[in-house]
Amino acid sequence: VRSTTWTEPLYGEGAASGFDHVLLQGGNEGVEIVEPAHDNEKKMIEAYWDADEIFPESRLASQVEINAKMDGMVVYVPDRIVDDIP
């Protein structure tokens, strides 16, 4: 739903948050053919994660199209270090 008073992220509109940050293991044939991250996806990762938590393998899980060649791929889900609590 979009209006001047209410904005809600909708699935299917591209990267809406950076909470689904994952690292895709390289060396898997399926990972090699995944479409590269779009600018919006990179911006969401950078907005939600610190520079030392972002790697070349960083992707948003919601933006990676799964294919059969990814069978056996390892996906790492990094812990978020809560560092903004006083």
C-alpha positions in Angstrom: 0.0 0.0 0.0 1.4 3.4 -0.9 0.0 6.8 -0.1 1.2 10.1 1.2 0.6 9.0 4.8 1.5 5.3 4.7 4.4 3.5 3.1 4.8 -0.2 3.5 7.5 -2.3 1.7 5.9 -4.8 -0.6 7.4 -8.0 -1.7 8.1 -8.2 -5.4 9.2 -4.6 -5.7 12.9 -5.3 -5.4 15.0 -4.9 -2.3 13.0 -3.3 0.5 15.3 -3.9 3.4 18.6 -5.4 4.3 17.5 -7.8 7.0 17.8 -10.9 4.7 21.6 -10.5 4.2 23.3 -13.8 3.3 26.7 -14.8 1.9 26.7 -17.2 -1.1 29.5 -19.7 -1.1 31.6 -19.3 -4.2 32.7 -22.3 -6.4 29.2 -23.5 -6.9 28.0 -23.6 -10.5 24.6 -22.2 -9.6 26.2 -19.2 -7.8 28.3 -18.4 -10.8 25.3 -17.9 -13.0 23.3 -15.8 -10.5 22.5 -12.4 -11.9 24.7 -9.7 -10.2 23.3 -7.6 -7.5 21.4 -4.5 -8.7 22.2 -1.0 -7.3 19.1 -1.0 -5.1 20.2 -4.3 -3.5 23.7 -3.0 -2.8 22.2 0.2 -1.3 20.0 -1.8 1.0 22.9 -3.9 2.2 25.0 -0.8 2.8 22.2 0.9 4.6 21.5 -2.0 7.0 25.1 -3.4 7.5 28.4 -1.9 8.6 31.2 -1.9 6.0 33.1 -4.6 7.9 30.1 -6.9 7.7 29.8 -6.6 3.9 31.7 -9.0 1.6 31.9 -9.6 -2.2 29.6 -12.6 -1.6 27.0 -10.5 0.2 23.5 -10.7 -1.3 19.9 -10.3 -0.1 18.3 -13.7 0.0 15.0 -12.3 -1.4 16.8 -11.1 -4.5 18.6 -14.3 -5.5 16.7 -16.5 -7.9 17.2 -20.2 -6.9 18.1 -22.6 -9.6 18.7 -26.4 -9.8 22.4 -25.9 -10.2 22.6 -24.5 -6.7 22.0 -28.0 -5.2 24.5 -28.5 -2.4 25.4 -24.8 -2.2 26.3 -23.4 1.3 24.6 -20.2 2.3 26.0 -18.4 5.4 23.6 -16.3 7.4 25.7 -13.8 9.3 24.9 -12.8 12.9 24.0 -9.2 13.3 26.1 -7.7 16.1 23.8 -5.3 17.9 26.0 -2.3 18.5 23.6 0.5 18.7 22.2 -0.2 22.2 23.3 2.3 24.8 
